Structure formats: structure tokens, C-alpha cells
């Protein structure tokens, strides 16, 4: 009898209504409002860096700490300014300005800006995009990017971004890129140029790595 009464009490307790779930739109708007100051600070810092006059780099100088590019790794602390593709900060700025997406999307986009503390400015001197050579199968023209990359620490308190390191790079598109030979020319060229830009970022990240300590 006691066991039956206990079971009945548990069942009744489970049926009691709990507190109402928060309105997702209210949560979303609060999330955007809370993230807005940090996102605006990041945007301001990137505008400053983008406007810098790029120095003539004669000797590579790597930072004293590793730089992991978010464009390559997803979860990383360094934004990239390279080409016309919008980076994480631009996406976050657009999100807090027009906070209209679903809560899950807002959380995902704003999460990309969490933890950003540095930026790499990639400035090509030579930028030869890949052009498919229609006269020769599996051949292309161009495919080279040469220039300098500068890493800056971001000062979210409004201070001046601090130069961490500067390196030169010269990258030619390497093979091994999977391209559908039957795809339209524009699609093949896009795939090849996307691969070239990724290879540039991989080269830049490798050159910005701090030197390994010499063996005793």
C-alpha cells in the first residue's frame, strides 16, 4: 500500500506544470543586446587595422605566441582580413544590428566572435586568380598570390592594436584540388581560387608560428 501511494504521488508530481519556458525571441534579443558592445569594439579595431599603411617587410618576424586563424580552424582566436569574404566579426555585426534570426542561429553566429583577441591582415602585392585553360584539359593559368601578412593584438578597451609579427609569403596553387571536370567554368575556377586562398592562409599561419626553441 505504501509503495502504491508513493508511486501515485510521484506520478502526480510529474504532471504538475513547471515554470513557463522563456520566450525564445526575448532570449534572442537579450543575447544580441549583451553581445553588441563587444562586437562593436571588435569592428572598430578591425577598421583601424584595415586602414593601416602596410610597411615594407624585409625580414620575417613571427609573434611570440602561436596564431590560429579562425578561417582555417573554426574554433580559434584570430580573425583574418583577406579578400572580400566577410569574416566572423562582420557576420556578428550584421547579426546584432538586425537580430531577426532564430535563437539557434544567433547563438551560432555570435559564438564565432567569442574569444577573438587578434587579427591577421593579408595584403597581396601580386594576386593572380586561377583561370581555367579551356584549350587544355586539367590545365589553368595564374594561381599565385604574393604579399605580406601582419598579425595584430586587438585592444577591446579602445587602445591601439599592437603589431605582433609580420611575414612575407609567395604561394602558387598546389595540385590535389578536387574539381568536377564537367562543371561550368565559373564553378571550377571558384573551387580552384578557394583552394588557393586556403593555401595562402595555411602558409601565413605556418610562417607566423613562433620559432621552436633550439635543443640544448
Secondary structure, 3 states (H helix, E strand, C coil): CHHHHHHHHHHHHHHCCCCCCCCHHHHHHHHHHHHHHHHHHHHHHHHHHHCCCCCCCCCCECCCCCCCEHHHHCCCCEEEECCCCCCHHHHHHHHHHCCCCCHHHHHHHHHCCCCCCEEEEEEEEEEECCEECCCCCCCEECCEEEEEEEEEECCCCCCCCEEEEEEEEEEECCCCCCCCCCCCHHHHHHHHHHHHHHHHHHHHHHHCCCCCCCCC
